[in-house]
Amino acid sequence: MTLALGCIADDYTGASDLANTLTRAGLRTVQTIGVPADDLALPEVDAVVVSLKSRSIEAGLAVSRSRAAETWLRGRGASHVLFKICSTFDSTDAGNIGPVMDALRADSGDTIVLVTPAFPETGRTVYQGNLFVGTLPLNESPLKDHPLNPMRDSNLMRVLARQSKTNVGLVDLATVARGADAVRARLAELAGTGIGAAIIDAVFDRDLETIGLVAAQHRLSVGASGMGLGLARALVSTGKVKSTAADSESGAAIGGAAVCLAGSCSQATLQQIAKAESVMPVLRLNTDSIITGKGEAERALAWAKPRLADGPVLIASSATPDQVAALQARHGRNAAGHAIEQAMAEIAESLVKSGVRRLIVAGGETSGAVVDRLKIPGFLVGAEIAAGVPVLRAVGAEAGEMLLALKSGNFGGPEFFSDALGLMR
């Protein structure tokens, strides 16, 4: 296997988003869970997205895992590696975007790295170095209230500078509009002054194409799926990859019981849960009981299993930002998050053992905990459910063939769960 593009994603739902984007752009793509074992059989592909659960862990551990993934990808011929981050730049002042970027940049030998979370298709744009969600700066948008990595500053140069050891500069939209040569000249200018990372503006899809042409000539880039889209289009337009039509099917039907698990507390997911209540049974978990160990997972399983024969069910630990803040005040942010993720993973494991073969998970941290518990080493990318969310067919799973959808909290329309079930046959 000789890869045209290697990718390291800092969570599982973001990895699915990126794998979906690359597939749509014509690259044959596989998503793996962690660095693949040597005996994992992978098809001949153009890109591999290595999924790590590294967004909110200790920075040193995130760095070591990311470097191991880079080593594996470079060993399979990847001349360019994309460090895939969230389109809302989720990262505290301690990391982990900055520390991982610094380490991968040092390993790559690049003097300067392009950085942008922009993805106009999903409403994420960057202008004058500031990240916007639709028409609002990130710090004024509902997405500022991430339970683990709240984002209170929309200026990405400031955010990145607080966690990186390198100086951070800007390639503004006017420069991007003048084309790839202008961007290259600006990068050379910045690098000449000792700047090692450059936030680059992007407001339109065509900006991503310009960015991709420049980034592909470097060994490393940092960004969300929009950066992946730019890179994929550059690889196709320059003839390095022969475009393959996106697979609209996820393979042979699997059938079996279906379950939706929601751990995200985003407004989008809360709306999707409310909508689902009209079409399937929904159980809302008592998160205090989860944290204090009062048998909430067992209650959920006793509720769900008798209902599986009648159709899909949804189990949710999601709560509003105010409820999350109160819960964290009572139990601590990390303790609360870990307990809820592990309870959802326990529920998923037991339901799969009971015959569930179609699983939809909302929330990045929840998805990571569930996939880890199920010991799924990789996925083939199938049909797109919503922007950034494909149907995934498990590869090498202990439970056998399964279909999954791993949704970042903010993705999908109001009827996402029904839409997903309609494509997961």
N, C-alpha and C positions, 0 to 999 in steps of 0.2 A: 504494500500500500504506500503510495506517494501522495501526500496531501497537498492540495493547493492552498488550503487555509486551515489553521488550527485555532481553536477558541477555548478560552477558560472562562466559565460563567460562575459568578459568586453565589448563585442560588439556583434551585432546580426549575422553578417556574420561569425565571429569566432565561435559562438555558433552552427551555421549550420554545419560548418566544423567539429566540435567536435561530434555533434550528428550523422553525417554521418559516422565518423570514428568508433564510438561505435557500430553503427548498423552493419557495415561491420564486426566488430569483434565478433558479435553474441549476443550483448546486445539489448534487447527491449528498445527503447529510445524515449522519448518525449522531444521536445524543447518548453519551455514556454517563453513568453515575460513578463519579470518582475516576481516578486513573485506571484504565482497563487492565485486567489481568492478562498475562501473555497468552493464556489459552482461550480467551474470549473470541469467538469467531465473528468477525465483522465483514460485511460485504465491501466490495470495491467502491469507494466514495471519494468525493472531492473535498469534503470538510467533516471534521469531527468536533463536536462541542462537548468538552469535558465539564460535567456539572459538579461543582463543589458547593458545600453548605458552609461558606466561608465569610458571608457578609457581616455577621454579627458575633463572630468568635474572637478570641484573643488575636491581636495583630500578628504576633510572631508565628502562630500556628497557621493563620491565613497565608502568610508569606511562604512558609515551608510547603504547604499543600499546593499552592499555585506554582511554585518553582518545580515541584515534581511533575505537575501536569504539563508545564512547558517543556521539560526534558523529554517526556513521552512524545509530545507532538512534534518537536524538532527531530526526534529520532525517526519519525515516520515521514520526514521530508518537508514539513511545514516551514516555508521560508518566512511567512508572516504569521504572527499570533495576535489575536484580538483578546484583550482582557475585557470581558463583557460585564458591565455593571448595570444597576437599575436606572431607568430613565428619569427617576427622581433623585439620582445621585445619593441614595441612602448611605450615609457614612457619618460616624461621629468624628469629633476633632482628634480622636485617638486612632482613627482608621475605620475601614480597612482599605479604602481605595488608594490613598497615598502610599502607605508602606508597601503594598503589593506592586503598585506601579513602579516605585523606586527600585525594588528588587528585580522585577522583570526587565526594566530598562537597563539596569547594570548588566544583567545577563545577556541582553540582546546586543549591546554595544552601540545602540542608537544614542546620538547626542541630544536629540529632542524627540518628544512623543506627542502626537495629536490626541486630544481628549475632547469628547463631546457626548452627552447623553441625549442629544436631539433625535427625535423621531416624529417628524411632522404628521405622519399618518395617524398617530395616536395623540396628537395635540401637544407634544413636547417639543418646544423650540428654544433655541439659545440666541440671544441678541445682546451685543456688547458684554458678553460673558455672563449674562443673567439668564437663568432657567425659568421658562414660562410653562404653565399648565393651562392650555387654552389661552385666554386673554389675561390670566392672572400670574403675577410672579409666584414662584413656588411657595415662598413663605407666607403668602396670602391665600393660598389655595387649600382645599380640604385635604390634599395629600401631604400637607406639612405634618400631620398628626400620626406618623408611623409609630406603632407602640414601642419599637426597639430603637429606631434611628429617626427621631423627630427632626425635621429639617426647617430651621428657622432663618436661614440666609439663602437668598436666591443667587447671590454673586458667587459663581463657581470658582473664580480665581481666589477669592478669600477662603472659601471652603477647602479647596485643595491645598492651598498654601499652609493652612493650619495643621495639616496632617502629613505633608510631604517634606522631604529634606531638600528638594530642589526648588529653585525659583520658578514661578508660574507666570506666563505671559498670555497674550490674546492675539488671535487672528480674527479680525472683525469681519462683519458681513460684507462691507465694501470690498475688502480684499478677496473674499471668496467669490464675489460676483464677477471679478475680473478673470477668474479662471485658475487652473491648476498651476501655471507658471508663476502667477502672482502669489499664490499660497506658498509655493516652494521658496520664493525669494524672501517672503516674510519670515518663514521658519529659519532660513539661513541667518537673517538679521537677528532674530531672537537668540538663536544658538550662539551667535558671535558675542552676545552680551552676557553669556553664562546662564541663560534660561534653559531649563531642561524639560519643561512641559508647557504645552500651549492649549488653552481652551479655544476651540474654534466654533464660531457662530454657524448656525444652520437654521433656516426658517422654511425653506422649500425643499422638496425632494431633489431638485437639481443641485442644491448645495451639497447633499449627501454624495451625489455622483462625483462632484469635484473633489470632495474630501477623500472619497475612496480611491480615486486615481493617485492622489498624493500619498495617502497612507500605505497603499499597496507596495510602494517603493521603499518603505521602511520595514523594519523587522517586528515592530510592535505598535499597537494602537490601543486606546482605551475608550470604551464607549458603550452605549446601549445598542439595541438591535438596528437602529438607524445607521450606525457605523458599519454594522454587518451588511446591511443592504448596499451601502456605498461600495464596500470592498467586493461584494459578490458581483455587482454590476461592472466594476472595474476588471475583475478577472475574466468575465465573459467578453466585455468589449475589446479587451486587448488580446483575446484568443488564448489565454492561459487555461481556460476551462471551456469545454463545449457545453452549452446550455442544454439541460434536460428538462422536459416538461414536468411540472410539479405533479406528483402522484395524488390524484383526487380520491383514491381509495385507500383504505387502511388494511387491505388484505381480506382474507376469508372471514366470514362472520364468526363470532365467538359465542354470542348469546349469554345465557346465564343471568343471575341476579345483578342488579345495578344499585350502587349506593353513592350518594353525594355527601362529602364532608366539607364543612366550611369553618375555617379558623381565622380567616381574614376579618379585620374590623373596618375595612374601608367602606365608604359610603356606597360604592358600586356593589360590593358583595352584600351589604345589608339590604339594599333594594332588591337584589336578586333572590335572597332568601325570602323576603316578603312576597315576591311574585310567585315563588315556587310553592308557597303554602296553598295556592289555589289548585294545584295539579298533583301534589304528592304529600304524604304525611311528613311533617317536620317536627323534630324534637330539638328544643333549645336547652343546652346543658347548663347546669348550675356551676359556674366557674369557681366559686368559693369552695364548693364540695369537691371539685377536682383537686384543688390545691391542698385541701386538708385531708385528702385521701378517704373520703366518705362514700366510696363505692359508686361514683358517678359513671364511670366507664361500664361497670357491670349493669347499671340501670339502663344505659343506652343500648347495650347489647340485648338485654331482655326485651326492650321495646322494639328493636329493629328486626330481630330474627324471625318472629312470627309473621311479620308483614312482608318479607322479601318475596314470597310466592305471589303476592298480589301486585307487585310493581315496585318501582324505585322509591327509596326513602331518602330523606336529608337529615343529617345530624349536624348541628351548628354550635360552636363555642363562641361565635362572633358576638361583639358588643359594641356599643357606641363609644366614641373617644372619652366621654365623661365617665362612663362605666369602667373603661379600661384604666383610666387614671386612678379611680378610686380603688380598683382591685390591686393595682401596683403599689399604691400607698399602704394598703393593708398587708401585702405579702412580699413586696419587693419586685422590681421589674423583671430581673432575670429568673427568679424563682417561679414567678407566675407564668411567664412565657414558657419556660421549660416544662413545667408540670402539664400545662394545657397541650403542648405539642406531643408529649409522650402519651397522654391519655388518648388523643386522637389517633396516634400510631397504634396503640393497643387495640382500639376499636377496629381500625382497618385490618390489622392482622387477624383478629378473631373472625371478622366477617368474611375475609378471603378464605380462611380455613373452612368456613361454612358454605362456600361455593360461590361467593361473589367474584365475578370476572370482569366487571365493568365498574371503574372507580373514578369519580370526578372529585378533585380536591381543590379548594379555593384557599389561597394564601401561600406565600413562599416558604415560610418557616414550617407551616403545617405539612406542605408537600414534601419538604426535605425529610421531616421526621417519618412520614408515612413510607416514602420510597426506601429509606434506609432500613426501616423495620421489615419491609417486604423483601429486602435483599435483591433488588432488581438491578442488574449491572448495566443495562442500556436499553435504548428505544429506537425503533424505526419510526420515522416521521410520516404521518398520514394526512388526512384531509384537515383543512382549516375550519375550526368551529367559529372563532371570532379572531379579530386582528391580534396576532401574537399568541394564539392558543390552538395548537394542533391536536388531533387524535394521535396518541402514542401507542404503539404496539410493543409490549415488553419483549426484550431479548434476553434469554438465559435466566428467566425468573424461576425461583424454586417452586412456585405455585403453578407453573405452566403458562400457557397462553393467557394474556390479559390485555385489555384495552384501558388506558388511562388518559385523563386530561388533567394537566397541572396548570392552574390558573393563578397568575398574579392577581392580588386582591382588586386592583383597580380596572382590570380588563373585562371585556364582555358587556353585552347589553342587558336589559332587565330580565330577559327570558333565557339567560345563558344556560342554566341547568337543563332546561327543556331542549334547547338547541343542541347541547352536547349529547344528550341521550339520543336525539334523533339521528346523529351521525355515528354513534358507537353501537353497532349492531353485533 
